[in-house]
Amino acid sequence: MTAEIVGDSGSPGQHLLRLSWLSTVVLAAVVAAGLVFSDGFIPFVVALSAAMFLLGSLLLLLGLLYGLKRSRVEIVTVVGLFFLQDSAPSTVRRVFAGSMAFQFGIAFTAALMRPYTEMAFVILAPMLPLGSAALWSSQHGFFPRRGSDPS
């Protein structure tokens, strides 16, 4: 992650890039505290995971709606919209993919360390970087223009 990507360089969608990585850091800290102080901190893990899931779902829905709007004049693909394939610079794609990978790693590790407990809610949290990426792509992604053929 470079400073120009997540810094205040004025690039489009900086707030979504920062949200993705900030949520990763917060998730790691809360999950670590939940693993160490299991009984007292589990409600915070559940609340954070649920909040990240709900916010990520909202961002994903907004990204889908913006993508549908853009699809009238551009060829918006599913992998381009949700996974930034051929629709974002490689640096932006790496930031979102790295954040998503770290969150999945944190979630699966925590769920494996405390199976059959409330710690399993942490699996919901990686929806936030996925929703952030979809919204970034729908607002700032590069998609080819549709032809003028009416069919």
C-alpha positions in Angstrom: 0.0 0.0 0.0 1.6 3.2 -1.1 1.0 6.6 0.5 -0.2 8.2 -2.7 -3.0 5.6 -3.0 -4.4 6.0 0.5 -3.1 9.4 1.3 -4.8 12.8 0.5 -3.5 13.0 -3.1 -7.0 13.8 -4.4 -7.4 10.6 -6.3 -11.0 9.5 -6.8 -12.5 7.3 -4.2 -9.9 7.9 -1.5 -12.5 7.6 1.2 -13.4 4.1 0.1 -9.8 3.0 0.0 -9.2 4.3 3.5 -12.4 2.8 4.8 -11.3 -0.6 3.5 -7.9 -0.5 5.2 -9.1 1.2 8.4 -11.8 -1.5 8.8 -9.1 -4.1 8.4 -7.0 -2.6 11.2 -10.0 -2.2 13.5 -11.2 -5.8 12.8 -7.7 -7.2 13.6 -7.6 -5.2 16.9 -11.1 -6.2 18.0 -10.7 -9.8 17.0 -7.3 -10.1 18.8 -8.9 -8.6 21.9 -11.8 -11.0 21.5 -9.5 -13.9 21.4 -7.5 -12.8 24.4 -10.4 -11.6 26.6 -12.9 -14.0 25.2 -15.9 -13.6 27.6 -15.9 -9.9 28.0 -15.0 -8.8 24.5 -17.1 -11.2 22.4 -20.1 -8.8 22.2 -17.9 -6.2 20.6 -16.6 -8.7 18.0 -20.2 -9.6 17.2 -21.4 -6.0 17.0 -18.4 -4.9 14.8 -18.8 -7.9 12.5 -22.5 -7.3 12.1 -22.0 -3.5 11.5 -19.3 -4.2 8.9 -21.6 -6.7 7.2 -24.5 -4.3 7.1 -22.4 -1.4 5.9 -20.7 -3.6 3.3 -24.1 -4.8 2.1 -25.3 -1.2 1.8 -22.2 -0.2 -0.2 -22.6 -3.3 -2.4 -26.2 -2.4 -3.1 -25.2 1.2 -3.9 -22.4 -0.1 -6.2 -24.9 -2.3 -8.0 -27.3 0.5 -8.5 -24.6 2.9 -9.8 -23.4 0.1 -12.0 -26.8 -0.5 -13.4 -27.1 3.2 -14.2 -23.7 3.2 -16.0 -24.6 0.1 -17.9 -26.9 2.1 -20.1 -24.0 3.7 -21.9 -21.1 1.5 -20.9 -20.4 -2.3 -20.9 -20.3 -3.0 -17.1 -19.2 -6.5 -16.3 -19.8 -8.4 -13.0 -16.1 -9.1 -12.5 -15.2 -5.5 -13.4 -17.8 -4.1 -11.0 -17.2 -6.4 -8.0 -13.6 -7.5 -8.4 -12.2 -4.5 -10.4 -10.9 -6.7 -13.2 -10.0 -4.4 -16.1 -11.9 -1.5 -14.5 -9.4 -0.1 -12.0 -5.7 0.7 -11.9 -3.6 -2.2 -10.5 -2.7 -0.2 -7.4 -6.3 0.3 -6.5 -7.1 -3.3 -7.3 -4.2 -4.4 -5.0 -5.4 -2.2 -2.1 -8.9 -3.7 -2.2 -7.7 -7.2 -2.8 -5.1 -7.0 0.0 -7.7 -5.6 2.5 -10.1 -8.3 1.5 -7.5 -11.0 1.8 -6.4 -9.8 5.2 -9.9 -9.7 6.5 -10.7 -13.2 5.2 -7.5 -14.4 6.9 -8.4 -12.7 10.2 -11.9 -14.1 10.0 -11.0 -17.7 9.2 -8.2 -17.8 11.7 -10.4 -16.4 14.5 -13.3 -18.8 13.6 -10.9 -21.8 13.6 -9.4 -20.8 16.9 -12.8 -20.6 18.6 -15.1 -22.9 16.7 -18.8 -23.1 17.6 -18.8 -19.8 19.5 -19.9 -16.3 18.7 -16.5 -15.7 17.2 -17.9 -17.2 14.0 -19.7 -13.9 13.4 -16.4 -12.4 12.3 -16.8 -14.3 8.9 -19.4 -11.6 8.0 -17.0 -8.7 8.3 -15.2 -9.1 4.9 -18.3 -7.8 3.2 -17.1 -4.3 3.8 -14.1 -4.3 1.5 -16.1 -6.1 -1.1 -18.8 -3.4 -0.9 -16.3 -0.7 -0.9 -14.6 -2.1 -4.1 -18.0 -2.4 -5.8 -18.9 1.2 -5.0 -15.5 2.5 -6.1 -15.7 0.6 -9.4 -19.2 1.8 -10.1 -18.3 5.4 -9.5 -14.7 5.6 -10.7 -14.1 2.4 -12.7 -13.2 2.3 -16.4 -15.6 0.5 -18.7 -15.8 0.5 -22.5 -18.5 2.5 -24.1 -21.4 0.8 -25.8 -21.7 0.9 -29.5 -24.4 2.9 -31.3 -26.0 -0.3 -32.7 -29.6 -0.3 -31.5 -29.8 -4.1 -31.2 
